[in-house]
């Protein structure tokens, strides 16, 4: 799971395996394979880096 910050300021844990699309419009919107969408404070690049780090940790163990 990766930790992100919703626009409201609350922290959420997201399963990166369910992310279908990350878009900056200018807010960062994450669309999931479930059809749900959330808006977060992190940039598209920050999310990309978090997902890459998550995957590295998973495959290193």
N, CA, C and O atoms as a GROMACS GRO file, in nm:
protein
  244
    1UNK      N    1   0.084  -0.118   0.000
    1UNK     CA    2   0.000   0.000   0.000
    1UNK      C    3   0.089   0.125   0.000
    1UNK      O    4   0.198   0.126   0.057
    2UNK      N    5   0.040   0.229  -0.065
    2UNK     CA    6   0.110   0.357  -0.062
    2UNK      C    7   0.020   0.459   0.007
    2UNK      O    8  -0.102   0.454  -0.007
    3UNK      N    9   0.082   0.551   0.080
    3UNK     CA   10   0.006   0.652   0.154
    3UNK      C   11  -0.001   0.780   0.073
    3UNK      O   12   0.100   0.833   0.027
    4UNK      N   13  -0.124   0.830   0.056
    4UNK     CA   14  -0.147   0.954  -0.018
    4UNK      C   15  -0.234   1.046   0.066
    4UNK      O   16  -0.294   1.004   0.164
    5UNK      N   17  -0.239   1.173   0.026
    5UNK     CA   18  -0.316   1.274   0.100
    5UNK      C   19  -0.430   1.325   0.012
    5UNK      O   20  -0.407   1.380  -0.096
    6UNK      N   21  -0.552   1.306   0.059
    6UNK     CA   22  -0.668   1.358  -0.014
    6UNK      C   23  -0.668   1.510  -0.004
    6UNK      O   24  -0.602   1.567   0.083
    7UNK      N   25  -0.741   1.576  -0.091
    7UNK     CA   26  -0.751   1.722  -0.091
    7UNK      C   27  -0.797   1.774   0.045
    7UNK      O   28  -0.757   1.883   0.087
    8UNK      N   29  -0.881   1.698   0.113
    8UNK     CA   30  -0.932   1.738   0.245
    8UNK      C   31  -0.825   1.734   0.353
    8UNK      O   32  -0.844   1.786   0.463
    9UNK      N   33  -0.710   1.673   0.320
    9UNK     CA   34  -0.601   1.663   0.418
    9UNK      C   35  -0.592   1.527   0.485
    9UNK      O   36  -0.493   1.499   0.553
   10UNK      N   37  -0.692   1.443   0.468
   10UNK     CA   38  -0.689   1.311   0.531
   10UNK      C   39  -0.595   1.218   0.454
   10UNK      O   40  -0.585   1.225   0.332
   11UNK      N   41  -0.529   1.133   0.528
   11UNK     CA   42  -0.435   1.036   0.470
   11UNK      C   43  -0.511   0.909   0.436
   11UNK      O   44  -0.598   0.865   0.511
   12UNK      N   45  -0.477   0.850   0.323
   12UNK     CA   46  -0.537   0.723   0.282
   12UNK      C   47  -0.429   0.629   0.233
   12UNK      O   48  -0.325   0.672   0.182
   13UNK      N   49  -0.454   0.500   0.248
   13UNK     CA   50  -0.366   0.398   0.193
   13UNK      C   51  -0.431   0.344   0.067
   13UNK      O   52  -0.549   0.309   0.066
   14UNK      N   53  -0.352   0.336  -0.039
   14UNK     CA   54  -0.403   0.296  -0.170
   14UNK      C   55  -0.328   0.172  -0.217
   14UNK      O   56  -0.206   0.164  -0.203
   15UNK      N   57  -0.401   0.078  -0.271
   15UNK     CA   58  -0.341  -0.040  -0.332
   15UNK      C   59  -0.298  -0.002  -0.474
   15UNK      O   60  -0.384   0.016  -0.560
   16UNK      N   61  -0.168   0.010  -0.499
   16UNK     CA   62  -0.122   0.054  -0.631
   16UNK      C   63  -0.156  -0.043  -0.743
   16UNK      O   64  -0.154  -0.006  -0.860
   17UNK      N   65  -0.188  -0.168  -0.709
   17UNK     CA   66  -0.224  -0.265  -0.812
   17UNK      C   67  -0.360  -0.233  -0.874
   17UNK      O   68  -0.393  -0.283  -0.982
   18UNK      N   69  -0.440  -0.149  -0.807
   18UNK     CA   70  -0.572  -0.114  -0.857
   18UNK      C   71  -0.574   0.018  -0.934
   18UNK      O   72  -0.677   0.057  -0.987
   19UNK      N   73  -0.458   0.086  -0.940
   19UNK     CA   74  -0.453   0.215  -1.011
   19UNK      C   75  -0.455   0.189  -1.161
   19UNK      O   76  -0.374   0.113  -1.214
   20UNK      N   77  -0.549   0.253  -1.228
   20UNK     CA   78  -0.560   0.241  -1.373
   20UNK      C   79  -0.501   0.364  -1.443
   20UNK      O   80  -0.440   0.352  -1.549
   21UNK      N   81  -0.522   0.483  -1.380
   21UNK     CA   82  -0.483   0.607  -1.446
   21UNK      C   83  -0.453   0.714  -1.341
   21UNK      O   84  -0.525   0.726  -1.242
   22UNK      N   85  -0.346   0.791  -1.364
   22UNK     CA   86  -0.314   0.907  -1.280
   22UNK      C   87  -0.306   1.026  -1.374
   22UNK      O   88  -0.231   1.025  -1.472
   23UNK      N   89  -0.383   1.131  -1.342
   23UNK     CA   90  -0.395   1.244  -1.433
   23UNK      C   91  -0.389   1.374  -1.354
   23UNK      O   92  -0.450   1.386  -1.248
   24UNK      N   93  -0.315   1.473  -1.405
   24UNK     CA   94  -0.310   1.606  -1.344
   24UNK      C   95  -0.395   1.701  -1.428
   24UNK      O   96  -0.370   1.720  -1.547
   25UNK      N   97  -0.499   1.759  -1.363
   25UNK     CA   98  -0.596   1.838  -1.441
   25UNK      C   99  -0.639   1.970  -1.380
   25UNK      O  100  -0.757   1.997  -1.403
   26UNK      N  101  -0.575   2.056  -1.311
   26UNK     CA  102  -0.441   2.049  -1.253
   26UNK      C  103  -0.434   1.967  -1.125
   26UNK      O  104  -0.324   1.929  -1.083
   27UNK      N  105  -0.550   1.938  -1.061
   27UNK     CA  106  -0.545   1.848  -0.945
   27UNK      C  107  -0.509   1.708  -0.991
   27UNK      O  108  -0.535   1.671  -1.106
   28UNK      N  109  -0.449   1.631  -0.903
   28UNK     CA  110  -0.412   1.494  -0.938
   28UNK      C  111  -0.530   1.402  -0.910
   28UNK      O  112  -0.575   1.390  -0.796
   29UNK      N  113  -0.579   1.339  -1.014
   29UNK     CA  114  -0.693   1.248  -1.004
   29UNK      C  115  -0.642   1.106  -1.030
   29UNK      O  116  -0.572   1.080  -1.128
   30UNK      N  117  -0.679   1.015  -0.939
   30UNK     CA  118  -0.643   0.874  -0.956
   30UNK      C  119  -0.770   0.797  -0.987
   30UNK      O  120  -0.868   0.804  -0.912
   31UNK      N  121  -0.770   0.725  -1.098
   31UNK     CA  122  -0.881   0.638  -1.135
   31UNK      C  123  -0.839   0.494  -1.108
   31UNK      O  124  -0.728   0.453  -1.143
   32UNK      N  125  -0.928   0.419  -1.047
   32UNK     CA  126  -0.900   0.280  -1.012
   32UNK      C  127  -0.974   0.184  -1.105
   32UNK      O  128  -1.072   0.222  -1.169
   33UNK      N  129  -0.928   0.063  -1.110
   33UNK     CA  130  -0.992  -0.039  -1.193
   33UNK      C  131  -1.134  -0.068  -1.146
   33UNK      O  132  -1.213  -0.125  -1.220
   34UNK      N  133  -1.167  -0.030  -1.023
   34UNK     CA  134  -1.301  -0.050  -0.967
   34UNK      C  135  -1.400   0.055  -1.015
   34UNK      O  136  -1.520   0.043  -0.992
   35UNK      N  137  -1.349   0.161  -1.082
   35UNK     CA  138  -1.434   0.269  -1.128
   35UNK      C  139  -1.433   0.390  -1.034
   35UNK      O  140  -1.483   0.497  -1.070
   36UNK      N  141  -1.378   0.374  -0.917
   36UNK     CA  142  -1.370   0.483  -0.820
   36UNK      C  143  -1.260   0.580  -0.860
   36UNK      O  144  -1.161   0.542  -0.922
   37UNK      N  145  -1.278   0.708  -0.824
   37UNK     CA  146  -1.176   0.810  -0.846
   37UNK      C  147  -1.156   0.889  -0.719
   37UNK      O  148  -1.251   0.912  -0.644
   38UNK      N  149  -1.031   0.930  -0.694
   38UNK     CA  150  -1.003   1.020  -0.582
   38UNK      C  151  -0.909   1.131  -0.629
   38UNK      O  152  -0.833   1.113  -0.725
   39UNK      N  153  -0.916   1.244  -0.561
   39UNK     CA  154  -0.827   1.357  -0.589
   39UNK      C  155  -0.729   1.367  -0.474
   39UNK      O  156  -0.770   1.367  -0.357
   40UNK      N  157  -0.601   1.375  -0.505
   40UNK     CA  158  -0.497   1.378  -0.402
   40UNK      C  159  -0.405   1.498  -0.421
   40UNK      O  160  -0.402   1.560  -0.528
   41UNK      N  161  -0.331   1.530  -0.315
   41UNK     CA  162  -0.239   1.644  -0.318
   41UNK      C  163  -0.107   1.613  -0.388
   41UNK      O  164  -0.044   1.703  -0.443
   42UNK      N  165  -0.066   1.487  -0.387
   42UNK     CA  166   0.061   1.449  -0.447
   42UNK      C  167   0.056   1.466  -0.600
   42UNK      O  168  -0.050   1.453  -0.661
   43UNK      N  169   0.170   1.494  -0.658
   43UNK     CA  170   0.179   1.509  -0.803
   43UNK      C  171   0.181   1.371  -0.869
   43UNK      O  172   0.201   1.269  -0.804
   44UNK      N  173   0.161   1.371  -1.000
   44UNK     CA  174   0.168   1.248  -1.078
   44UNK      C  175   0.305   1.182  -1.062
   44UNK      O  176   0.315   1.060  -1.049
   45UNK      N  177   0.410   1.264  -1.064
   45UNK     CA  178   0.547   1.211  -1.051
   45UNK      C  179   0.570   1.151  -0.913
   45UNK      O  180   0.634   1.047  -0.901
   46UNK      N  181   0.518   1.215  -0.808
   46UNK     CA  182   0.533   1.161  -0.673
   46UNK      C  183   0.465   1.025  -0.662
   46UNK      O  184   0.518   0.932  -0.601
   47UNK      N  185   0.347   1.014  -0.720
   47UNK     CA  186   0.274   0.887  -0.716
   47UNK      C  187   0.352   0.780  -0.792
   47UNK      O  188   0.363   0.667  -0.747
   48UNK      N  189   0.405   0.816  -0.907
   48UNK     CA  190   0.486   0.723  -0.986
   48UNK      C  191   0.604   0.672  -0.904
   48UNK      O  192   0.633   0.552  -0.904
   49UNK      N  193   0.672   0.763  -0.834
   49UNK     CA  194   0.787   0.724  -0.752
   49UNK      C  195   0.745   0.633  -0.636
   49UNK      O  196   0.816   0.538  -0.603
   50UNK      N  197   0.631   0.662  -0.574
   50UNK     CA  198   0.581   0.579  -0.464
   50UNK      C  199   0.548   0.438  -0.514
   50UNK      O  200   0.579   0.340  -0.446
   51UNK      N  201   0.485   0.428  -0.630
   51UNK     CA  202   0.450   0.298  -0.686
   51UNK      C  203   0.577   0.219  -0.721
   51UNK      O  204   0.585   0.100  -0.694
   52UNK      N  205   0.675   0.286  -0.781
   52UNK     CA  206   0.800   0.218  -0.814
   52UNK      C  207   0.870   0.167  -0.689
   52UNK      O  208   0.922   0.055  -0.688
   53UNK      N  209   0.872   0.248  -0.584
   53UNK     CA  210   0.934   0.207  -0.458
   53UNK      C  211   0.859   0.090  -0.396
   53UNK      O  212   0.920  -0.004  -0.345
   54UNK      N  213   0.727   0.095  -0.401
   54UNK     CA  214   0.643  -0.014  -0.349
   54UNK      C  215   0.675  -0.144  -0.422
   54UNK      O  216   0.694  -0.248  -0.358
   55UNK      N  217   0.681  -0.138  -0.553
   55UNK     CA  218   0.708  -0.258  -0.633
   55UNK      C  219   0.848  -0.314  -0.607
   55UNK      O  220   0.868  -0.435  -0.601
   56UNK      N  221   0.945  -0.224  -0.591
   56UNK     CA  222   1.082  -0.268  -0.558
   56UNK      C  223   1.082  -0.343  -0.426
   56UNK      O  224   1.145  -0.448  -0.414
   57UNK      N  225   1.012  -0.289  -0.326
   57UNK     CA  226   1.006  -0.355  -0.195
   57UNK      C  227   0.939  -0.492  -0.204
   57UNK      O  228   0.984  -0.587  -0.141
   58UNK      N  229   0.834  -0.501  -0.282
   58UNK     CA  230   0.761  -0.628  -0.295
   58UNK      C  231   0.848  -0.734  -0.360
   58UNK      O  232   0.855  -0.847  -0.312
   59UNK      N  233   0.916  -0.697  -0.468
   59UNK     CA  234   0.993  -0.796  -0.542
   59UNK      C  235   1.130  -0.824  -0.480
   59UNK      O  236   1.196  -0.920  -0.517
   60UNK      N  237   1.172  -0.740  -0.386
   60UNK     CA  238   1.301  -0.763  -0.319
   60UNK      C  239   1.290  -0.871  -0.210
   60UNK      O  240   1.390  -0.930  -0.170
   61UNK      N  241   1.167  -0.894  -0.164
   61UNK     CA  242   1.148  -0.991  -0.055
   61UNK      C  243   1.109  -1.127  -0.105
   61UNK      O  244   1.089  -1.219  -0.026
   0.00000   0.00000   0.00000
